[in-house]
Amino acid sequence: MIPKGWEYKKIKDVGEVTSGGTPDTTNAEYWDGNINWCTPTDITALNGYKFLGETVKKITDSGLKNSSAKLLPPNSIIVCTRATIGKAAINLVPMSTNQGFKNIVPKQVDPNFLYYKIVSEELGLIKIASGSTFLEVSKTDFDNYEILIPSPKEQIKIADILSTCDEAIDKLSKLIVSKEKQKKGLMQNLLTGKVRFKEFEEDEWIETTVGEISKFENGKGHENSITEDGRYIVVNSKFVASEGREFKRSNDCLVPLQENDIVMVMSDVPNGKALAKCFLIEKNNRYTLNQRICRLTVQDNDASFMYYLINRNEFYLQFDSGVGQTNLRKDEVLACPLFIPQNIKEQQKIASVINEASFEIQLLNTELDNLRLQKKGLMQQLLTGKIRVK
């Protein structure tokens, strides 16, 4: 049932729709100019933020004239219709796009409302996409795609509510980035001994290796024992890379893990972000170790401190050539050089300070997740007319 005062309209009836284009990449005269040229990478980098200003790549006037790209005025709706279908942004400055977009110059519709409406139709747009090599929404199908539109007054009110949500999300996101930078600086100073706590200034730091302070063990394959209701969480690359948020289960505990074990990813694709990424086990009898992940059991030192020192250590990252898959060997893992406080109490204090910073960021991320969920719920209600605004 259509809400009173709402009506279905084709996208082509709420704005002028144009496709993007790419100038000849072999002609240097077409590139590195002053015209913003948007690609899907620019949109995904926004991470849900709706406004796009500068783009990574730019083209020249000649590049624009000698391609099918069009210059869009500010407040156009830039919509991905290939690859990341349904992702969108509002451009703050004049901008062109590549051919992976269908772009709307709004007419008789609020641009902010139209943006929210388009991104809420992501699944619908994916359904009308076609193609054997890659999915794409054709201009004809995009033009004729119908969306439910309220009165201009209600459009503005809905957009205002959702914009307030976005402002809160953006503010919190920037705070998290700031806190992460502070934590990174804190770690660089404390984990290298550049900054010392007064009570430990007379204590020495010593050179050692991962092999000298820990025992090593490889994981085992659990592929044949995965089950949805398994008792144990399988520690694999995805588990470590997602910091424990994504996991599989098994009833077989082939390599049981204990509290304060450090697990490390030993294999990753070229330039991957999981190689040498670590996770500190916080509980006994809960996890089992998968293949291509190793366990480091720290001895006579603080495991939490060692986790921060070893996690994505530059020594390990140098083995990634950027060409083929990287597979760290046991001897390479153990050879990593370390510079550590001899006094375990100093290690513990350093770890506790970093832990506090990590916990604060974790709380902020939880708050951010909740805000995004609230916004998603509001969009589902407001953009369908299930909840009306006056």
C-alpha positions as semicolon CSV with decimal commas, in nm:
position;residue;x (nm);y (nm);z (nm)
1;M;0,000;0,000;0,000
2;I;0,141;0,338;-0,103
3;P;0,147;0,596;0,179
4;K;-0,086;0,891;0,131
5;G;0,082;1,170;-0,061
6;W;0,360;0,943;-0,195
7;E;0,397;0,825;-0,554
8;Y;0,623;0,605;-0,764
9;K;0,843;0,789;-1,009
10;K;1,104;0,670;-1,256
11;I;1,456;0,792;-1,184
12;K;1,463;0,969;-1,522
13;D;1,161;1,172;-1,407
14;V;1,330;1,306;-1,093
15;G;1,655;1,410;-1,261
16;E;1,867;1,415;-1,571
17;V;2,058;1,087;-1,593
18;T;2,400;1,068;-1,759
19;S;2,670;0,802;-1,781
20;G;3,038;0,855;-1,718
21;G;3,339;0,789;-1,936
22;T;3,715;0,738;-1,939
23;P;3,957;0,942;-2,152
24;D;4,225;0,755;-2,346
25;T;4,467;0,636;-2,076
26;T;4,760;0,641;-2,321
27;N;4,724;1,012;-2,388
28;A;4,904;1,212;-2,118
29;E;4,731;1,533;-2,228
30;Y;4,403;1,398;-2,090
31;W;4,526;1,333;-1,736
32;D;4,642;1,512;-1,420
33;G;4,436;1,820;-1,490
34;N;4,203;2,007;-1,252
35;I;3,873;1,828;-1,323
36;N;3,772;1,577;-1,057
37;W;3,715;1,230;-1,206
38;C;3,541;0,984;-0,978
39;T;3,595;0,607;-0,970
40;P;3,429;0,347;-0,743
41;T;3,740;0,362;-0,523
42;D;3,654;0,721;-0,431
43;I;3,305;0,611;-0,324
44;T;3,413;0,309;-0,118
45;A;3,675;0,524;0,056
46;L;3,392;0,741;0,193
47;N;3,279;0,442;0,404
48;G;2,917;0,554;0,401
49;Y;2,982;0,930;0,426
50;K;2,759;1,097;0,169
51;F;2,962;1,396;0,045
52;L;3,249;1,374;-0,203
53;G;3,487;1,662;-0,267
54;E;3,825;1,595;-0,422
55;T;3,888;1,272;-0,613
56;V;4,212;1,076;-0,635
57;K;4,236;1,102;-1,013
58;K;4,178;1,411;-1,225
59;I;4,144;1,480;-1,596
60;T;4,203;1,782;-1,817
61;D;3,955;1,989;-2,019
62;S;4,082;1,807;-2,326
63;G;4,025;1,470;-2,157
64;L;3,667;1,569;-2,077
65;K;3,596;1,688;-2,432
66;N;3,747;1,379;-2,592
67;S;3,558;1,122;-2,388
68;S;3,200;1,038;-2,295
69;A;3,254;1,179;-1,945
70;K;3,024;1,465;-1,846
71;L;3,087;1,750;-1,604
72;L;2,828;1,731;-1,327
73;P;2,722;2,035;-1,124
74;P;2,750;2,024;-0,744
75;N;2,469;1,839;-0,560
76;S;2,440;1,571;-0,827
77;I;2,389;1,211;-0,714
78;I;2,681;0,994;-0,826
79;V;2,569;0,629;-0,833
80;C;2,786;0,320;-0,881
81;T;2,614;0,093;-1,133
82;R;2,904;-0,147;-1,183
83;A;3,115;-0,334;-0,924
84;T;2,986;-0,177;-0,599
85;I;2,633;-0,134;-0,734
86;G;2,413;0,105;-0,538
87;K;2,686;0,290;-0,353
88;A;2,649;0,663;-0,401
89;A;2,760;1,012;-0,304
90;I;2,669;1,377;-0,346
91;N;2,943;1,579;-0,514
92;L;3,037;1,906;-0,345
93;V;3,226;2,039;-0,648
94;P;3,191;2,004;-1,026
95;M;3,289;1,648;-1,111
96;S;3,303;1,382;-1,380
97;T;3,298;1,005;-1,338
98;N;3,413;0,693;-1,517
99;Q;3,175;0,463;-1,701
100;G;3,097;0,263;-1,388
101;F;2,842;0,527;-1,285
102;K;2,499;0,655;-1,373
103;N;2,466;1,009;-1,241
104;I;2,157;1,212;-1,158
105;V;2,124;1,588;-1,174
106;P;1,812;1,625;-0,954
107;K;1,511;1,826;-1,063
108;Q;1,204;1,889;-0,848
109;V;1,342;1,658;-0,578
110;D;1,560;1,726;-0,276
111;P;1,919;1,606;-0,351
112;N;1,975;1,482;0,004
113;F;1,651;1,284;0,004
114;L;1,732;1,139;-0,338
115;Y;2,075;1,029;-0,215
116;Y;1,925;0,840;0,080
117;K;1,655;0,690;-0,140
118;I;1,906;0,565;-0,396
119;V;2,137;0,400;-0,140
120;S;1,835;0,237;0,022
121;E;1,759;0,074;-0,316
122;E;2,095;-0,107;-0,337
123;L;1,944;-0,457;-0,342
124;G;1,683;-0,354;-0,598
125;L;1,950;-0,214;-0,829
126;I;2,159;-0,529;-0,794
127;K;1,857;-0,736;-0,899
128;I;1,820;-0,551;-1,229
129;A;2,194;-0,572;-1,308
130;S;2,313;-0,806;-1,581
131;G;2,632;-0,910;-1,758
132;S;2,852;-1,216;-1,808
133;T;3,191;-1,062;-1,726
134;F;3,064;-0,831;-1,450
135;L;2,725;-0,713;-1,332
136;E;2,613;-0,369;-1,448
137;V;2,291;-0,171;-1,446
138;S;2,219;-0,040;-1,795
139;K;2,120;0,322;-1,847
140;T;1,777;0,216;-1,975
141;D;1,709;0,004;-1,668
142;F;1,841;0,276;-1,438
143;D;1,630;0,543;-1,610
144;N;1,314;0,337;-1,566
145;Y;1,380;0,214;-1,213
146;E;1,092;0,332;-0,994
147;I;1,135;0,484;-0,650
148;L;0,872;0,593;-0,399
149;I;0,872;0,971;-0,347
150;P;0,683;1,183;-0,088
151;S;0,595;1,551;-0,111
152;P;0,883;1,805;-0,132
153;K;0,816;1,914;0,227
154;E;0,835;1,558;0,361
155;Q;1,146;1,488;0,152
156;I;1,329;1,770;0,326
157;K;1,221;1,661;0,673
158;I;1,325;1,301;0,612
159;A;1,660;1,413;0,473
160;D;1,715;1,641;0,773
161;I;1,660;1,355;1,019
162;L;1,896;1,122;0,832
163;S;2,151;1,401;0,786
164;T;2,155;1,452;1,163
165;C;2,238;1,080;1,199
166;D;2,515;1,117;0,942
167;E;2,661;1,416;1,124
168;A;2,676;1,219;1,449
169;I;2,835;0,922;1,270
170;D;3,088;1,147;1,097
171;K;3,179;1,323;1,421
172;L;3,231;0,993;1,603
173;S;3,426;0,846;1,310
174;K;3,666;1,141;1,316
175;L;3,708;1,104;1,693
176;I;3,797;0,735;1,646
177;V;4,055;0,824;1,378
178;S;4,205;1,081;1,617
179;K;4,217;0,828;1,903
180;E;4,379;0,569;1,676
181;K;4,649;0,818;1,577
182;Q;4,710;0,895;1,944
183;K;4,737;0,523;2,020
184;K;4,979;0,471;1,732
185;G;5,202;0,751;1,863
186;L;5,177;0,609;2,215
187;M;5,286;0,267;2,091
188;Q;5,575;0,407;1,888
189;N;5,708;0,584;2,197
190;L;5,643;0,322;2,464
191;L;5,731;0,007;2,269
192;T;6,068;0,147;2,162
193;G;6,172;0,295;2,495
194;K;6,171;0,651;2,358
195;V;5,938;0,744;2,643
196;R;5,997;0,581;2,982
197;F;5,802;0,573;3,306
198;K;5,993;0,749;3,581
199;E;5,999;0,449;3,816
200;F;6,174;0,235;3,553
201;E;6,425;0,484;3,413
202;E;6,718;0,304;3,575
203;D;6,616;-0,037;3,441
204;E;6,776;-0,175;3,123
205;W;6,623;-0,284;2,795
206;I;6,773;-0,589;2,625
207;E;6,796;-0,727;2,272
208;T;6,637;-1,068;2,215
209;T;6,431;-1,258;1,957
210;V;6,084;-1,408;1,943
211;G;6,246;-1,751;1,959
212;E;6,426;-1,670;2,283
213;I;6,114;-1,557;2,468
214;S;5,847;-1,795;2,337
215;K;5,763;-2,149;2,230
216;F;5,630;-2,209;1,877
217;E;5,357;-2,445;1,755
218;N;5,178;-2,478;1,422
219;G;4,804;-2,521;1,383
220;K;4,625;-2,810;1,212
221;G;4,358;-2,825;0,944
222;H;3,997;-2,821;1,065
223;E;3,827;-2,819;0,724
224;N;3,663;-3,157;0,779
225;S;3,530;-3,078;1,124
226;I;3,355;-2,742;1,078
227;T;3,003;-2,729;1,224
228;E;2,771;-2,437;1,303
229;D;2,715;-2,536;1,665
230;G;3,070;-2,652;1,742
231;R;3,206;-2,606;2,092
232;Y;3,534;-2,447;1,985
233;I;3,610;-2,136;1,780
234;V;3,853;-2,214;1,498
235;V;4,132;-1,959;1,492
236;N;4,201;-1,909;1,119
237;S;4,318;-1,616;0,907
238;K;3,972;-1,459;0,882
239;F;3,927;-1,482;1,259
240;V;4,258;-1,305;1,325
241;A;4,214;-1,050;1,044
242;S;3,868;-0,955;1,174
243;E;4,000;-0,937;1,532
244;G;3,770;-1,219;1,637
245;R;3,447;-1,091;1,479
246;E;3,427;-1,354;1,202
247;F;3,477;-1,721;1,285
248;K;3,386;-2,084;1,228
249;R;3,327;-2,353;1,488
250;S;3,435;-2,711;1,542
251;N;3,379;-2,985;1,800
252;D;3,737;-3,103;1,745
253;C;4,003;-2,919;1,943
254;L;4,308;-3,033;1,746
255;V;4,540;-2,765;1,887
256;P;4,391;-2,622;2,207
257;L;4,481;-2,264;2,289
258;Q;4,529;-2,120;2,635
259;E;4,494;-1,775;2,787
260;N;4,782;-1,541;2,688
261;D;4,883;-1,744;2,383
262;I;4,968;-1,517;2,089
263;V;4,848;-1,649;1,754
264;M;4,991;-1,518;1,426
265;V;4,890;-1,547;1,060
266;M;5,181;-1,700;0,864
267;S;5,037;-1,691;0,512
268;D;4,872;-1,415;0,308
269;V;4,819;-1,285;-0,044
270;P;5,057;-1,020;-0,188
271;N;5,026;-0,690;0,001
272;G;4,764;-0,848;0,226
273;K;4,672;-0,699;0,562
274;A;4,664;-1,029;0,751
275;L;5,028;-1,136;0,727
276;A;5,184;-1,143;1,076
277;K;4,863;-1,010;1,227
278;C;4,825;-1,138;1,581
279;F;4,549;-1,210;1,828
280;L;4,592;-1,250;2,204
281;I;4,390;-1,542;2,343
282;E;4,190;-1,429;2,647
283;K;4,029;-1,752;2,764
284;N;4,111;-2,123;2,813
285;N;3,920;-2,409;2,647
286;R;3,750;-2,189;2,388
287;Y;3,975;-2,187;2,080
288;T;4,146;-2,438;1,851
289;L;4,431;-2,341;1,615
290;N;4,395;-2,386;1,238
291;Q;4,673;-2,451;0,987
292;R;4,884;-2,161;0,856
293;I;4,845;-1,997;1,197
294;C;5,109;-2,038;1,466
295;R;5,094;-2,019;1,843
296;L;5,359;-1,832;2,043
297;T;5,357;-1,912;2,413
298;V;5,547;-1,635;2,588
299;Q;5,777;-1,735;2,873
300;D;5,906;-1,517;3,159
301;N;5,769;-1,200;2,993
302;D;5,434;-1,022;2,967
303;A;5,223;-1,169;2,686
304;S;5,018;-0,853;2,634
305;F;5,332;-0,642;2,587
306;M;5,474;-0,900;2,345
307;Y;5,149;-0,904;2,150
308;Y;5,174;-0,531;2,082
309;L;5,543;-0,566;1,990
310;I;5,503;-0,864;1,757
311;N;5,172;-0,778;1,588
312;R;5,242;-0,686;1,221
313;N;5,609;-0,637;1,309
314;E;5,804;-0,480;1,021
315;F;6,051;-0,768;1,031
316;Y;5,779;-1,004;0,910
317;L;5,631;-0,765;0,655
318;Q;5,964;-0,746;0,470
319;F;5,908;-1,105;0,351
320;D;5,609;-0,986;0,145
321;S;5,746;-0,922;-0,204
322;G;5,413;-0,790;-0,327
323;V;5,419;-1,050;-0,605
324;G;5,345;-1,400;-0,477
325;Q;5,179;-1,543;-0,168
326;T;5,390;-1,498;0,145
327;N;5,439;-1,804;0,365
328;L;5,644;-1,740;0,678
329;R;5,857;-2,031;0,798
330;K;5,903;-2,129;1,160
331;D;6,265;-2,011;1,164
332;E;6,160;-1,675;1,017
333;V;5,892;-1,627;1,283
334;L;6,138;-1,707;1,562
335;A;6,417;-1,490;1,419
336;C;6,227;-1,161;1,465
337;P;6,451;-0,927;1,672
338;L;6,301;-0,761;1,979
339;F;6,412;-0,481;2,210
340;I;6,235;-0,520;2,544
341;P;6,243;-0,400;2,905
342;Q;6,428;-0,645;3,127
343;N;6,188;-0,566;3,412
344;I;5,856;-0,744;3,348
345;K;5,677;-0,481;3,559
346;E;5,773;-0,217;3,302
347;Q;5,639;-0,442;3,026
348;Q;5,313;-0,478;3,219
349;K;5,274;-0,103;3,273
350;I;5,337;-0,029;2,905
351;A;5,080;-0,292;2,807
352;S;4,825;-0,157;3,054
353;V;4,850;0,197;2,912
354;I;4,807;0,069;2,555
355;N;4,524;-0,157;2,669
356;E;4,339;0,144;2,811
357;A;4,372;0,328;2,480
358;S;4,255;0,017;2,292
359;F;3,955;-0,028;2,520
360;E;3,850;0,334;2,472
361;I;3,863;0,289;2,093
362;Q;3,669;-0,036;2,124
363;L;3,391;0,141;2,317
364;L;3,378;0,418;2,058
365;N;3,355;0,163;1,776
366;T;3,069;-0,011;1,954
367;E;2,892;0,324;1,984
368;L;2,955;0,386;1,614
369;D;2,810;0,046;1,520
370;N;2,499;0,127;1,725
371;L;2,458;0,464;1,552
372;R;2,481;0,299;1,212
373;L;2,220;0,043;1,313
374;Q;1,990;0,320;1,432
375;K;2,033;0,504;1,104
376;K;1,962;0,185;0,907
377;G;1,641;0,133;1,103
378;L;1,533;0,493;1,046
379;M;1,600;0,465;0,673
380;Q;1,385;0,152;0,649
381;Q;1,098;0,331;0,823
382;L;1,124;0,685;0,686
383;L;1,205;0,609;0,323
384;T;0,911;0,373;0,285
385;G;0,656;0,594;0,461
386;K;0,603;0,344;0,743
387;I;0,683;0,630;0,979
388;R;0,561;0,972;0,871
389;V;0,711;1,307;0,966
390;K;0,514;1,625;1,005
